[in-house]
Every structure is written in structure tokens, then in C-alpha cells.
Amino acid sequence: MNTASLRRGITQHKCIAACIVGLALLVGAANSHATVYTWTNNTPGVQVWENAANWTNGGSGIAYYPTNGDDAYIGNGGPSKPAQTYYISINNNVLLNSIMIEDGTFNTETVTLDIKPGVTVSCVGDVNTTPPGFSTGQWPNATSTVYIASSTNAGTGLYVVNTNSLLDAQGNFTNQPASLLVARNGSSDYVIITNGNVVVNQTKIGNGSNTSNDWLIISGVNTYYSNTQNVAVNNKGGTSAQASQEQNYLVVSNSASMTVLGALMVGVGNVGSVNGNGANLVIDNARLFTYSTTNVIGGGGNNAIAGGSNNTAVVRNGGVWDNGGQNMSIGNVINTNANASTQNINNSLSIYTASAVQHVSTLTITTNNILNLQGGILSANLTTNFGTVQGFGSIAGNVINFSTAATTPGSVSLVYDPLGFTDITVYTTATIAFSNNLTLAGTTILKLQKGGPGQLNDFLNVFGGLTLGGTLSVTNVGTDLAYGDQFTLFSGLGGITGSFTTTNMPSLDPGLSWNTSELGSQGVITVIPEPSTLVLVGAALGFVTVIRRRRS
């Protein structure tokens, strides 16, 4: 990985965070009249924020544009209005209470906010009330796309920050933090940040109980997104019937960089709701820096009715997720509700070739959840697995697989048959490398593929010590096995100790058996003749010898 690039990203975010302190002076200067201004100019082309003729202000009679603690509403403002496209240039610093992309029921609109170089747009939000600072999708079923471009200079750009928002000794906010909220109530909302700096207190994607297909996309080499508190994808959840429908996304791509100082929760429910399902985090040729002890994929809040399911995090195309030496979990480790363990399933972290998740203290994979290696690297001091580790790639650090865990290199996939006949099951054998110690106490599933396109069998390559235990299940997905076939299933350069309590081997043709005498010491299994077959062969050879002697 490019260490210099990582350092530049960290430095940039530290500079932005430092500028928040200076913003406190501006927040204090905001007056309290908070006039609501609504954008009214539907003329195509670039329009200017600072032109009072582009706004109405609810009949106050003041001809001005929103600034100094005002609320700015951009959109068609109600149901059944025509789709609109707005391109708004912001040329001077403005200090607002909030920006709301309103839209209307069943309406569609596209808004571009072009924050010019050196300009700062600040949205501080109402203290302990709504609106939250910056939001889209006020109306149910509304659709909006918002593009944000701003200066790349530290201290300028879009700030959705309430500097008076602090945590008390009990961990509660003394004042409500300002939030960037994608889809307050609507669906198919997009906020796309293509250049510049964005700093927020909180980020929430898919906030309403029925929101779905909502996206926050942070993209581009000069794009820096800093979050001083929590980030929640699928913030509110929904009913159990709706939960599987919720597909919301946080995407960091194309060399962009995002820093999260609070908790990152991919699939999180609110109090009294089913936890968010179908939340997706994608780090695609980009950098994500997280520093909280409660980063969780499919975990949710402590007061949610149940744990979230089918939530995913994907790191690919050279992407890096740097966890700042903190803990991370796949599946719920903080939800105390009795239903959480049964409904908190199929959450996954996938790491692809040339990509990494690094600087993790302890990664916990809870029951029925998945670490999916696809050529990438996980670097964690300790991985505690109660779920499944699968695929191919490397784990740097110690790994402990508990009794509920499964370790299964390679993959099994179903190839669709367009002719309508039986779909084809495709098996891939692979290697998972472990830099330190590996403890097996659950189920280890390894495939043999003699005559296949890839390597001969799945392989666990352990550079430290290997402790055997639990169940070993070996399956043959290749051609028929024959006398003399030999397979090395695992290695332990630091020594192999322990033994499997149960060993399940593939069936063989009559007359053949497995020699597992070297399994516990070298990981080797060999196809040999059955002992009874050897006895018969020996007897037959002896009988032939006797006949020859008599003839002589």
C-alpha cells in the first residue's frame, strides 16, 4: 500500500478537524431570526446563491438571500410538481442553520451546489430540534440527486458542524450535533461529492423507516470527507417486512478519502425498530480512516429490536480501510436484545486483491456472519471467529476459531444456464495464509479438486503455530480418486499440535482407503488400498508362489 498517500490523507483530515475550532467563532455570530428562504428560480443554467431575486422568504417582505442563521429550502416544495434541475453557484461565505433539499411526493430533481474556491458554507443545525443541518428527501417517495463541489483548501468547503455539540459524562449529547442526512424520508436519493472538503458532525444514510436505494458517494482525488462523530448507514430500520428491502450505500471511490472519528455502523436500527438491513459500504480505490472502538458491520444499536442482516462492506481495487488500532466486528456484539442473535445474520466484510483492512486490534466475526477474502489482506492483532472465514488471501495476526466457526478456503458458486437446463455448480480451491498462529476449534471445510483448473486442493498456510481441533470435513469436487493420490491440506511452520475430534473424508471406490497417519503432523492424507485388499493380494501372491514351487 502507498504509505505516503495514507500519511497525506491523515494530515489533511487533521488540518480540517483543527479548522472546526475556528468555526466556533462564526457559529456564535449567527443571529437567531432563522428566516426560511425557498429557492424559486427554475431558469436553466448557472444561477447565483447571493441573488435575492432567486429566493422567497415566506412573506416577510425582506428581499435577501439565506445567510446568518437562516434555513434554505431548495426544491419543488410539495407533491406532484414537475421535475427540476438547479445549478447554484455560491461565491461568498454563508453561515446557515440548514439546507434542505425538499422535493415533493413522487417528484424528481437534480441540484448542483458549486461552492467556489476559498468559500465556506456552514450549516450548524437547530439545537435539540430539526432540521439537522443538511438533508434530502423530506417527502416520502421523493427522488433527488445532489452534487457538491467545493474548494480543496483546508478550512473551506461545506461544514455541517455544531461546535457546541459535546458528550457529557454519561455519553449523551449536550446539544444535538449537526447532521448530513441522505433521505430523511424519501427513497432513491443521491448526494455525490466530487471535489473539495466536507466536514460534518454526523452522517446518516437512509434515515426514514421506509427509505431505500439512497446513496452518499464521496469521489475524486481531491475529495476529503471528515466526520467528527458517528456515521450510520440504514439509520432507522423499518418493519420486519420492509427490512430486507433496504439497500442503502456509502461509497468512497476514485482516490477520495474519508475519516470517521465516531462509530461507523453499517446496518443500524433506531430505538424500537427492526435493525437496518441491506446497508452497503464500498471502498473502491480510496481510503477510509476510522478511530472508534465500535465500528460494526450489521450490528446496530443496543436498543434495537434485532440485529441487522445482509449488510456488507467491500474493499476493492486497491482500497484501504485503516481502523486506527481499534476493534471491529462483523455482526452484532453490542445488542443485548434476545432476538439479536437469531436475526443478525449474513453480514459480511469482503477484501479483494491489492486491497487491505489494516490496523485492527481485534476483529470479531459473530455467529452466522462472514469474512470473505478475495485476494486481499486483513491485518488484525487478533481475529476471533464465531462465524465463517472463506475465500483466498492473507490474515496477518493471530486467529482463533471457536466451536461455532467455519474455515473454508475457496468458493462454491452457481453458474446460470441461459438454456433453462440445470445450473452448473463451480468449485474453486484456494489458499488462506496466516502470518501468525491459527487455532481451529470449529468446522474446517477443505475441498479436493484433482483434475481441476486450479490448485489440487484447499490449503491453510500457517507461518506460526497451528492448533488442531473441532471437525475436519474434506470433500472431493474433482475427478475420481485413485491409489497413490496424496494431498497436503495445511502446514504449520511453528509446529502442529492438537488433533481433530471428528474427521470426515470423501468416499472412495471399493478396495481403497485413506491413510491419515501423517494428518496431525504434516497435514497429509493419502489414498491407499484397504487393509483387507492388501491381505487378499498378499494371499494371492503367496498362493501363486506355492504353485510355482510345486511345478518346479
C-alpha positions as CSV (number, residue, x, y, z in Angstrom):
1,M,0.0,0.0,0.0
2,N,1.1,3.6,-0.6
3,T,2.3,4.7,2.8
4,A,2.9,8.3,1.6
5,S,-0.7,8.5,0.3
6,L,-2.0,7.3,3.7
7,R,0.0,9.9,5.6
8,R,-1.2,12.7,3.3
9,G,-4.8,11.7,3.9
10,I,-4.3,11.7,7.7
11,T,-2.6,15.1,7.6
12,Q,-5.3,16.6,5.5
13,H,-8.0,15.4,7.9
14,K,-6.1,16.7,10.9
15,C,-6.0,20.1,9.3
16,I,-9.7,20.1,8.6
17,A,-10.5,19.0,12.1
18,A,-8.4,21.8,13.5
19,C,-10.4,24.3,11.4
20,I,-13.6,23.3,13.2
21,V,-12.4,25.0,16.4
22,G,-12.1,28.3,14.4
23,L,-15.7,27.8,13.2
24,A,-17.0,28.1,16.7
25,L,-16.5,31.9,16.5
26,L,-18.6,32.0,13.4
27,V,-21.4,29.9,15.0
28,G,-21.5,32.3,17.9
29,A,-22.0,35.2,15.4
30,A,-25.2,33.7,13.9
31,N,-28.3,35.5,14.8
32,S,-31.5,33.8,15.8
33,H,-34.0,35.1,13.3
34,A,-33.7,32.0,11.2
35,T,-35.8,33.1,8.3
36,V,-36.9,30.3,5.9
37,Y,-35.9,31.0,2.3
38,T,-37.2,28.9,-0.6
39,W,-35.4,28.8,-4.0
40,T,-37.8,29.8,-6.8
41,N,-35.6,30.3,-9.9
42,N,-36.3,27.4,-12.3
43,T,-34.3,29.0,-15.2
44,P,-31.8,26.6,-16.8
45,G,-28.1,27.3,-16.4
46,V,-25.9,28.6,-13.6
47,Q,-27.7,30.7,-11.0
48,V,-26.2,32.6,-8.1
49,W,-27.0,32.0,-4.5
50,E,-26.4,35.6,-3.5
51,N,-29.1,36.9,-5.9
52,A,-32.1,37.8,-3.7
53,A,-34.4,37.5,-6.7
54,N,-33.9,33.8,-6.7
55,W,-35.5,33.3,-3.2
56,T,-38.8,33.9,-1.4
57,N,-38.9,34.2,2.4
58,G,-42.4,33.4,3.5
59,G,-43.9,36.8,3.1
60,S,-41.5,38.6,5.5
61,G,-41.0,41.3,2.9
62,I,-37.2,41.2,3.3
63,A,-35.5,40.8,-0.1
64,Y,-32.4,38.9,0.6
65,Y,-30.8,35.5,0.3
66,P,-30.2,32.9,3.1
67,T,-27.3,33.6,5.4
68,N,-26.6,34.3,9.0
69,G,-28.5,31.5,10.6
70,D,-31.3,31.1,8.0
71,D,-32.8,28.0,6.6
72,A,-32.5,27.4,2.8
73,Y,-35.1,25.1,1.1
74,I,-34.3,24.0,-2.4
75,G,-36.8,22.0,-4.3
76,N,-40.4,22.0,-5.7
77,G,-41.8,22.1,-2.2
78,G,-44.8,19.9,-2.4
79,P,-46.5,17.0,-4.1
80,S,-47.0,16.5,-7.8
81,K,-44.7,19.2,-9.1
82,P,-42.6,18.9,-12.3
83,A,-39.0,17.6,-12.1
84,Q,-36.5,20.4,-11.9
85,T,-32.7,20.9,-12.4
86,Y,-30.9,23.6,-10.4
87,Y,-27.2,24.7,-10.7
88,I,-26.4,27.1,-7.9
89,S,-23.1,28.9,-7.5
90,I,-22.1,30.0,-4.0
91,N,-19.5,32.8,-4.2
92,N,-19.3,34.1,-0.6
93,N,-19.1,32.6,2.9
94,V,-22.6,31.8,4.3
95,L,-23.5,30.7,7.8
96,L,-26.8,28.9,7.8
97,N,-29.0,27.0,10.1
98,S,-29.8,24.3,7.5
99,I,-30.0,23.4,3.8
100,M,-32.9,21.2,2.9
101,I,-33.4,19.6,-0.5
102,E,-37.2,19.3,-0.1
103,D,-38.5,17.7,-3.3
104,G,-42.1,16.6,-3.4
105,T,-44.0,13.4,-3.3
106,F,-43.3,11.3,-6.4
107,N,-41.1,14.1,-7.8
108,T,-37.5,14.1,-9.1
109,E,-34.9,16.9,-9.0
110,T,-31.2,17.4,-9.5
111,V,-29.3,20.1,-7.6
112,T,-25.7,21.1,-8.0
113,L,-24.1,23.2,-5.3
114,D,-20.9,24.8,-6.6
115,I,-19.0,26.2,-3.6
116,K,-16.3,28.4,-5.1
117,P,-12.6,28.2,-4.1
118,G,-11.9,29.8,-0.8
119,V,-15.6,29.8,0.2
120,T,-17.1,28.2,3.3
121,V,-20.7,27.2,3.6
122,S,-21.6,26.3,7.2
123,C,-24.8,24.6,8.4
124,V,-25.0,24.4,12.2
125,G,-28.5,22.9,12.6
126,D,-31.0,23.8,15.3
127,V,-30.1,22.9,18.8
128,N,-32.1,19.8,20.0
129,T,-34.6,20.2,17.1
130,T,-34.8,19.7,13.4
131,P,-33.8,20.3,10.6
132,P,-30.5,18.6,11.2
133,G,-28.1,20.8,9.1
134,F,-28.1,19.3,5.6
135,S,-30.8,16.9,4.4
136,T,-32.5,15.5,1.3
137,G,-35.8,13.6,0.8
138,Q,-38.1,15.4,3.1
139,W,-41.2,13.9,1.4
140,P,-41.9,10.1,1.1
141,N,-41.3,8.6,-2.3
142,A,-39.4,11.7,-3.5
143,T,-36.2,11.4,-5.5
144,S,-33.3,13.8,-5.6
145,T,-29.7,13.9,-6.8
146,V,-27.4,16.5,-5.2
147,Y,-23.9,17.2,-6.5
148,I,-21.5,19.1,-4.2
149,A,-18.2,20.6,-5.3
150,S,-16.1,22.9,-3.2
151,S,-12.6,24.3,-2.5
152,T,-9.8,21.8,-1.7
153,N,-8.2,24.3,0.7
154,A,-8.4,23.2,4.3
155,G,-10.9,25.3,6.3
156,T,-13.1,25.9,3.2
157,G,-15.9,23.9,1.6
158,L,-19.1,22.6,3.2
159,Y,-19.2,22.4,7.0
160,V,-22.2,20.7,8.7
161,V,-21.0,21.3,12.2
162,N,-22.4,22.4,15.5
163,T,-19.3,23.1,17.7
164,N,-21.5,23.3,20.8
165,S,-22.4,19.6,20.4
166,L,-20.5,17.8,23.2
167,L,-20.8,14.5,25.0
168,D,-21.4,14.5,28.8
169,A,-20.1,12.1,31.3
170,Q,-22.9,9.6,30.6
171,G,-22.2,9.7,26.8
172,N,-25.2,11.8,25.9
173,F,-25.1,14.9,23.6
174,T,-25.4,18.2,25.5
175,N,-26.6,19.7,22.2
176,Q,-27.8,18.0,19.1
177,P,-25.0,17.5,16.6
178,A,-25.5,18.8,13.1
179,S,-26.1,16.0,10.6
180,L,-25.7,15.4,6.9
181,L,-28.8,13.3,6.2
182,V,-29.4,11.5,2.9
183,A,-33.1,10.6,2.5
184,R,-34.8,12.0,5.6
185,N,-38.0,10.3,4.5
186,G,-37.6,9.6,0.7
187,S,-36.0,6.9,-1.4
188,S,-33.5,6.9,-4.3
189,D,-31.8,10.0,-3.0
190,Y,-28.2,10.6,-4.1
191,V,-25.6,13.0,-2.6
192,I,-22.5,13.0,-4.7
193,I,-19.4,14.9,-3.5
194,T,-16.9,15.2,-6.4
195,N,-14.3,17.6,-5.2
196,G,-13.2,19.6,-2.1
197,N,-13.7,19.4,1.6
198,V,-16.8,18.4,3.6
199,V,-16.8,18.3,7.4
200,V,-19.9,17.1,9.3
201,N,-20.7,16.1,12.9
202,Q,-22.9,13.1,12.0
203,T,-23.8,11.3,8.7
204,K,-27.0,9.3,8.3
205,I,-27.9,7.5,5.1
206,G,-31.5,6.1,4.9
207,N,-32.9,7.8,7.9
208,G,-36.7,7.0,7.4
209,S,-38.3,3.7,8.2
210,N,-39.2,3.1,4.6
211,T,-36.1,4.6,2.8
212,S,-34.2,2.5,0.3
213,N,-31.7,2.9,-2.5
214,D,-30.1,6.0,-1.0
215,W,-26.5,6.9,-1.7
216,L,-23.7,9.0,-0.3
217,I,-20.9,8.9,-2.9
218,I,-17.5,10.5,-2.0
219,S,-15.4,10.5,-5.1
220,G,-12.2,12.0,-6.6
221,V,-8.6,12.5,-5.7
222,N,-9.2,16.0,-4.2
223,T,-12.2,15.0,-2.1
224,Y,-11.9,14.8,1.7
225,Y,-14.8,14.0,3.9
226,S,-14.4,14.3,7.7
227,N,-16.9,13.1,10.2
228,T,-16.4,14.1,13.8
229,Q,-19.0,11.8,15.4
230,N,-21.0,8.8,14.1
231,V,-21.8,7.5,10.7
232,A,-24.9,5.3,10.2
233,V,-26.0,3.6,7.0
234,N,-29.6,2.5,7.3
235,N,-30.1,4.6,10.4
236,K,-33.6,3.9,11.4
237,G,-34.5,0.4,10.2
238,G,-38.1,-0.5,9.4
239,T,-40.7,-3.2,9.9
240,S,-39.6,-6.8,9.5
241,A,-41.4,-7.0,6.2
242,Q,-39.6,-3.9,4.9
243,A,-36.2,-4.7,6.4
244,S,-34.9,-6.9,3.6
245,Q,-35.8,-4.2,1.0
246,E,-33.5,-1.6,2.4
247,Q,-30.5,-1.2,0.1
248,N,-28.6,2.0,1.1
249,Y,-25.0,2.8,0.2
250,L,-21.9,4.7,1.4
251,V,-19.3,4.7,-1.4
252,V,-15.8,6.1,-1.1
253,S,-14.1,5.9,-4.5
254,N,-11.6,7.2,-7.1
255,S,-8.8,8.1,-4.6
256,A,-11.1,10.0,-2.3
257,S,-10.5,10.0,1.5
258,M,-12.9,9.7,4.4
259,T,-12.2,10.0,8.2
260,V,-14.7,8.9,10.9
261,L,-13.8,9.8,14.5
262,G,-17.0,8.3,15.9
263,A,-18.6,4.9,15.4
264,L,-19.1,3.6,11.9
265,M,-22.3,1.4,11.8
266,V,-23.2,-0.3,8.6
267,G,-26.7,-1.5,9.2
268,V,-28.0,0.2,12.3
269,G,-31.5,0.3,13.8
270,N,-33.0,3.0,15.9
271,V,-34.8,2.5,19.3
272,G,-38.0,0.4,18.8
273,S,-37.3,-0.6,15.2
274,V,-36.0,-3.6,13.4
275,N,-32.4,-3.1,12.7
276,G,-31.4,-1.8,9.3
277,N,-30.8,-4.5,6.7
278,G,-29.2,-4.3,3.3
279,A,-26.7,-1.5,4.2
280,N,-23.6,-1.3,2.0
281,L,-20.2,0.2,2.5
282,V,-17.9,0.3,-0.6
283,I,-14.3,1.4,-0.5
284,D,-13.2,1.4,-4.1
285,N,-9.6,2.6,-4.9
286,A,-10.0,5.0,-1.9
287,R,-9.0,5.5,1.8
288,L,-11.2,5.1,4.8
289,F,-9.8,6.0,8.3
290,T,-11.8,5.0,11.4
291,Y,-10.9,5.6,15.0
292,S,-13.8,4.3,17.1
293,T,-13.9,1.2,19.3
294,T,-17.5,0.4,18.0
295,N,-17.1,0.0,14.2
296,V,-19.6,-2.6,13.3
297,I,-21.0,-4.2,10.1
298,G,-24.5,-5.4,10.8
299,G,-24.6,-4.7,14.5
300,G,-26.8,-1.8,15.3
301,G,-27.6,-0.1,18.5
302,N,-28.1,-1.6,21.9
303,N,-31.8,-0.8,22.0
304,A,-32.8,-2.1,18.6
305,I,-35.3,-5.0,18.5
306,A,-33.0,-7.2,16.5
307,G,-29.6,-7.3,14.8
308,G,-29.3,-6.3,11.2
309,S,-28.8,-8.8,8.4
310,N,-27.4,-8.8,4.9
311,N,-25.2,-5.8,5.4
312,T,-21.9,-5.7,3.5
313,A,-18.6,-3.9,3.5
314,V,-16.4,-4.2,0.4
315,V,-12.8,-3.1,0.0
316,R,-11.6,-3.4,-3.6
317,N,-9.4,-2.0,-6.4
318,G,-6.5,-1.0,-4.1
319,G,-8.8,0.4,-1.4
320,V,-7.6,0.6,2.2
321,W,-9.6,0.7,5.4
322,D,-7.4,1.8,8.2
323,N,-9.1,1.2,11.6
324,G,-6.6,3.2,13.7
325,G,-5.7,0.3,16.0
326,Q,-9.3,-0.1,17.2
327,N,-11.7,-3.0,17.4
328,M,-14.1,-4.0,14.6
329,S,-16.9,-6.5,14.4
330,I,-18.8,-8.3,11.7
331,G,-22.2,-8.9,13.2
332,N,-23.6,-7.7,16.5
333,V,-21.5,-7.6,19.6
334,I,-23.3,-4.8,21.4
335,N,-27.0,-5.6,21.0
336,T,-28.4,-7.2,24.2
337,N,-31.9,-8.0,22.9
338,A,-32.8,-11.7,22.9
339,N,-33.8,-11.6,19.2
340,A,-30.5,-10.1,18.1
341,S,-28.5,-13.3,17.7
342,T,-31.2,-15.1,15.6
343,Q,-31.8,-12.2,13.2
344,N,-28.2,-10.8,13.0
345,I,-27.0,-13.0,10.0
346,N,-25.3,-12.8,6.6
347,N,-23.3,-9.7,7.3
348,S,-20.0,-9.7,5.6
349,L,-16.7,-7.9,5.1
350,S,-15.1,-8.7,1.6
351,I,-11.5,-7.7,0.9
352,Y,-10.3,-8.0,-2.7
353,T,-7.0,-8.3,-4.5
354,A,-4.5,-5.4,-3.8
355,S,-6.8,-4.1,-1.1
356,A,-6.5,-4.2,2.7
357,V,-8.2,-3.7,6.0
358,Q,-5.5,-2.8,8.4
359,H,-4.6,-1.6,11.9
360,V,-7.4,-3.6,13.6
361,S,-6.9,-4.5,17.2
362,T,-9.4,-7.3,17.5
363,L,-11.8,-8.3,14.7
364,T,-14.8,-10.3,16.0
365,I,-16.8,-12.3,13.5
366,T,-20.0,-13.2,15.2
367,T,-22.1,-16.4,14.6
368,N,-23.6,-16.7,11.1
369,N,-21.6,-13.7,9.7
370,I,-18.7,-13.8,7.2
371,L,-15.2,-12.6,6.5
372,N,-14.8,-13.0,2.7
373,L,-11.2,-12.9,1.5
374,Q,-10.9,-12.4,-2.3
375,G,-7.2,-11.9,-2.6
376,G,-6.9,-9.1,-0.1
377,I,-5.2,-8.7,3.3
378,L,-6.6,-8.4,6.8
379,S,-4.2,-7.1,9.3
380,A,-5.5,-7.6,12.9
381,N,-3.7,-8.4,16.1
382,L,-6.4,-10.9,16.9
383,T,-9.3,-12.4,14.8
384,T,-11.9,-14.2,16.9
385,N,-14.1,-16.2,14.6
386,F,-17.5,-17.4,15.7
387,G,-18.8,-17.2,12.1
388,T,-17.1,-18.0,8.8
389,V,-13.7,-17.2,7.2
390,Q,-13.8,-18.0,3.5
391,G,-12.1,-17.3,0.1
392,F,-8.4,-16.7,-0.5
393,G,-6.0,-14.2,0.8
394,S,-4.0,-13.4,3.9
395,I,-4.6,-12.7,7.6
396,A,-1.8,-11.0,9.4
397,G,-2.2,-11.7,13.1
398,N,-3.4,-14.5,15.4
399,V,-6.7,-16.2,14.5
400,I,-8.9,-18.2,16.9
401,N,-11.8,-20.2,15.5
402,F,-14.3,-21.1,18.2
403,S,-16.7,-24.1,18.2
404,T,-19.4,-22.3,16.1
405,A,-16.8,-21.1,13.5
406,A,-16.2,-22.4,10.0
407,T,-13.0,-22.1,8.0
408,T,-13.5,-22.8,4.3
409,P,-11.0,-21.6,1.6
410,G,-12.0,-21.3,-2.0
411,S,-15.6,-20.8,-3.2
412,V,-18.7,-22.5,-4.4
413,S,-20.8,-20.7,-7.0
414,L,-23.8,-21.4,-9.2
415,V,-23.4,-20.6,-12.9
416,Y,-26.7,-19.7,-14.6
417,D,-27.7,-21.8,-17.6
418,P,-29.4,-19.5,-20.1
419,L,-30.9,-22.5,-21.9
420,G,-33.0,-23.3,-18.9
421,F,-31.3,-26.6,-18.0
422,T,-29.7,-27.3,-14.7
423,D,-27.4,-24.6,-13.5
424,I,-23.8,-25.6,-13.0
425,T,-22.0,-25.6,-9.7
426,V,-18.5,-24.3,-10.0
427,Y,-15.9,-25.0,-7.2
428,T,-12.7,-23.1,-6.7
429,T,-9.9,-24.3,-4.5
430,A,-7.6,-21.7,-2.8
431,T,-5.1,-20.9,-0.1
432,I,-5.6,-18.8,3.0
433,A,-2.3,-17.7,4.5
434,F,-1.9,-16.9,8.3
435,S,1.1,-14.9,9.3
436,N,0.9,-15.9,13.0
437,N,-0.8,-18.6,14.9
438,L,-4.1,-20.4,13.9
439,T,-6.3,-22.2,16.3
440,L,-9.1,-24.5,14.9
441,A,-11.9,-25.4,17.2
442,G,-14.9,-25.2,14.9
443,T,-15.5,-26.8,11.5
444,T,-12.8,-26.8,8.9
445,I,-14.0,-27.5,5.3
446,L,-11.5,-28.3,2.6
447,K,-12.0,-29.3,-1.0
448,L,-10.0,-31.7,-3.2
449,Q,-10.1,-31.0,-6.9
450,K,-8.0,-33.5,-8.7
451,G,-8.0,-32.7,-12.5
452,G,-9.5,-29.2,-11.9
453,P,-8.4,-25.9,-13.4
454,G,-6.8,-24.6,-10.2
455,Q,-4.6,-25.9,-7.4
456,L,-5.0,-29.5,-6.3
457,N,-6.8,-28.7,-3.0
458,D,-7.7,-26.0,-0.5
459,F,-4.7,-25.2,1.8
460,L,-4.2,-23.5,5.1
461,N,-0.7,-22.0,5.0
462,V,0.2,-21.2,8.6
463,F,3.6,-19.4,9.3
464,G,3.1,-19.6,13.1
465,G,1.8,-22.5,15.2
466,L,-1.2,-24.5,14.2
467,T,-3.5,-26.0,16.9
468,L,-5.9,-28.6,15.6
469,G,-9.4,-29.2,17.0
470,G,-13.1,-29.5,16.2
471,T,-14.2,-31.1,12.9
472,L,-12.3,-31.6,9.7
473,S,-14.6,-32.2,6.7
474,V,-12.8,-32.9,3.4
475,T,-14.9,-33.1,0.2
476,N,-13.9,-34.2,-3.3
477,V,-15.2,-31.9,-6.1
478,G,-12.8,-33.2,-8.8
479,T,-12.3,-36.5,-10.7
480,D,-12.4,-39.9,-9.0
481,L,-9.6,-40.5,-6.6
482,A,-7.2,-43.4,-7.2
483,Y,-4.5,-45.3,-5.4
484,G,-1.4,-43.1,-4.7
485,D,-3.3,-39.7,-4.7
486,Q,-1.8,-37.5,-2.0
487,F,-2.9,-34.1,-0.7
488,T,-1.3,-31.7,1.8
489,L,-4.2,-29.8,3.5
490,F,-2.3,-27.5,5.9
491,S,1.1,-26.6,7.2
492,G,2.4,-25.1,10.5
493,L,5.9,-23.7,10.3
494,G,5.8,-23.0,14.0
495,G,4.6,-26.6,14.8
496,I,1.4,-28.5,14.7
497,T,-0.3,-29.5,18.0
498,G,-3.7,-31.0,19.0
499,S,-6.0,-33.2,16.9
500,F,-9.4,-33.1,15.3
501,T,-12.2,-34.6,17.3
502,T,-14.0,-35.7,14.2
503,T,-12.6,-36.3,10.7
504,N,-14.9,-36.7,7.6
505,M,-13.2,-37.9,4.5
506,P,-14.5,-38.3,0.9
507,S,-15.8,-41.7,-0.1
508,L,-13.5,-43.9,-2.2
509,D,-14.0,-46.7,-4.7
510,P,-14.2,-50.2,-3.3
511,G,-10.8,-51.5,-2.3
512,L,-9.4,-48.1,-1.4
513,S,-9.0,-46.3,1.9
514,W,-7.5,-43.2,3.5
515,N,-4.1,-43.1,5.2
516,T,-4.3,-40.2,7.8
517,S,-1.3,-41.2,9.8
518,E,0.5,-38.0,8.7
519,L,-2.5,-35.7,9.0
520,G,-1.8,-34.5,12.5
521,S,1.9,-33.9,12.0
522,Q,2.2,-32.8,8.4
523,G,-1.4,-32.2,7.1
524,V,-1.0,-35.0,4.6
525,I,-3.7,-37.6,3.5
526,T,-3.0,-40.4,1.0
527,V,-5.2,-42.9,-0.9
528,I,-4.1,-46.4,-0.3
529,P,-5.5,-49.9,-0.7
530,E,-7.8,-51.1,2.0
531,P,-6.1,-53.4,4.5
532,S,-8.4,-56.3,3.6
533,T,-7.5,-55.8,0.0
534,L,-3.8,-55.9,0.9
535,V,-4.4,-59.2,2.8
536,L,-6.2,-60.7,-0.3
537,V,-3.4,-59.6,-2.6
538,G,-0.8,-61.0,-0.3
539,A,-2.6,-64.3,0.0
540,A,-3.0,-64.5,-3.8
541,L,0.7,-63.8,-4.3
542,G,1.6,-66.5,-1.7
543,F,-0.7,-69.0,-3.4
544,V,1.0,-68.3,-6.8
545,T,4.4,-68.8,-5.2
546,V,3.3,-72.2,-3.8
547,I,2.0,-73.4,-7.2
548,R,5.2,-72.4,-8.9
549,R,7.2,-74.3,-6.3
550,R,5.2,-77.4,-6.8
551,R,5.6,-77.3,-10.6
552,S,9.3,-76.9,-10.2
